[in-house]
Amino acid sequence: MEKINLSDWDEDRYLELNTYFRIMIQRLVDSDPYIKELQQQDSGLQLQDLIGRMSDRDQLLWEEFIKLDKIKLHQDMIDHLEGRNTPYHPQSGFSRKDPSSDDDDQHPW
């Protein structure tokens, strides 16, 4: 199992990459004919299908994002278990976001 180093956390970089991939993935879903075809199939669209359509540079950025996301999840779980910050909620995870809110652009996925 990979050891998580909490000192590698960079919230600004995490938010930057989160926004970048939110836009990129939406663009792929909206415009890539291969992705549209996969959506029509019974097996559906998988995250790995989207990653496979990214450039080599974007795949490296994706790996960086996933590493930061693992750190964030690890810290969120520690905070939850120790009673700090926002408790876990099944609809919104560890986010302070109101699940009924339409304001998705201001919050990470």
C-alpha positions as CSV (number, residue, x, y, z in Angstrom):
1,M,0.0,0.0,0.0
2,E,1.2,3.5,-0.9
3,K,2.3,5.6,2.0
4,I,0.5,9.0,2.1
5,N,2.6,12.0,2.9
6,L,0.3,14.7,4.2
7,S,3.0,17.3,3.8
8,D,2.6,17.0,0.0
9,W,-0.8,18.6,0.2
10,D,-1.3,21.7,-2.0
11,E,-4.8,23.0,-1.9
12,D,-4.3,25.6,-4.6
13,R,-2.9,23.0,-7.0
14,Y,-5.6,20.5,-6.2
15,L,-8.3,23.1,-6.9
16,E,-6.5,24.2,-10.1
17,L,-6.3,20.6,-11.4
18,N,-9.9,19.8,-10.3
19,T,-11.2,22.7,-12.3
20,Y,-9.0,21.8,-15.3
21,F,-10.3,18.2,-15.4
22,R,-13.9,19.1,-14.7
23,I,-13.8,21.3,-17.9
24,M,-11.7,18.8,-19.9
25,I,-13.9,15.8,-19.1
26,Q,-17.1,17.7,-19.9
27,R,-15.6,18.7,-23.2
28,L,-14.7,15.1,-24.0
29,V,-18.1,13.9,-23.1
30,D,-19.7,16.6,-25.2
31,S,-17.5,16.4,-28.3
32,D,-15.5,13.2,-28.6
33,P,-17.3,10.7,-31.0
34,Y,-15.6,7.7,-29.4
35,I,-16.8,8.8,-25.9
36,K,-20.3,9.4,-27.2
37,E,-20.3,5.9,-28.8
38,L,-19.3,4.4,-25.5
39,Q,-22.1,6.2,-23.7
40,Q,-24.6,4.5,-26.0
41,Q,-23.2,1.0,-25.3
42,D,-24.6,-1.3,-22.6
43,S,-21.2,-1.3,-20.8
44,G,-21.3,2.5,-20.6
45,L,-18.6,5.0,-20.2
46,Q,-15.8,4.3,-17.7
47,L,-13.3,6.8,-16.2
48,Q,-10.5,4.8,-17.7
49,D,-12.0,5.4,-21.2
50,L,-11.8,9.2,-20.6
51,I,-8.2,9.0,-19.3
52,G,-7.2,7.0,-22.3
53,R,-8.4,9.8,-24.6
54,M,-6.2,12.4,-22.8
55,S,-2.8,13.5,-24.1
56,D,0.3,12.1,-22.4
57,R,0.8,15.4,-20.7
58,D,-2.7,15.4,-19.3
59,Q,-2.3,11.8,-18.1
60,L,0.7,12.9,-16.1
61,L,-1.4,15.8,-14.7
62,W,-4.2,13.3,-13.9
63,E,-1.7,11.2,-11.9
64,E,-0.7,14.4,-10.0
65,F,-4.4,15.2,-9.3
66,I,-5.1,11.6,-8.1
67,K,-2.1,11.8,-5.7
68,L,-3.5,15.1,-4.3
69,D,-7.0,13.6,-4.1
70,K,-5.8,10.6,-2.1
71,I,-4.1,13.0,0.4
72,K,-7.3,15.1,0.6
73,L,-9.4,12.0,1.3
74,H,-6.9,10.7,3.9
75,Q,-6.9,14.0,5.7
76,D,-10.7,14.3,5.5
77,M,-11.1,10.8,7.0
78,I,-8.7,11.7,9.9
79,D,-10.6,14.9,10.5
80,H,-13.9,13.0,10.5
81,L,-12.7,10.4,12.9
82,E,-11.3,13.0,15.2
83,G,-14.4,15.1,15.1
84,R,-12.9,18.1,13.2
85,N,-14.2,20.0,10.2
86,T,-17.3,18.9,8.3
87,P,-18.6,15.5,9.1
88,Y,-19.1,12.9,6.3
89,H,-22.5,13.0,4.7
90,P,-23.6,10.3,2.1
91,Q,-24.8,12.9,-0.5
92,S,-22.0,15.4,-0.3
93,G,-19.1,13.5,1.2
94,F,-16.8,15.6,3.3
95,S,-17.8,18.8,1.5
96,R,-19.6,21.7,3.1
97,K,-21.6,22.0,-0.1
98,D,-25.4,21.8,0.2
99,P,-26.4,18.8,-2.0
100,S,-29.5,20.7,-3.2
101,S,-27.5,23.7,-4.4
102,D,-26.9,24.3,-8.1
103,D,-23.6,26.0,-7.5
104,D,-21.3,23.1,-8.6
105,D,-18.6,25.4,-10.1
106,Q,-17.4,26.5,-6.7
107,H,-16.7,23.1,-5.3
108,P,-14.4,20.3,-6.3
109,W,-15.8,17.1,-7.5
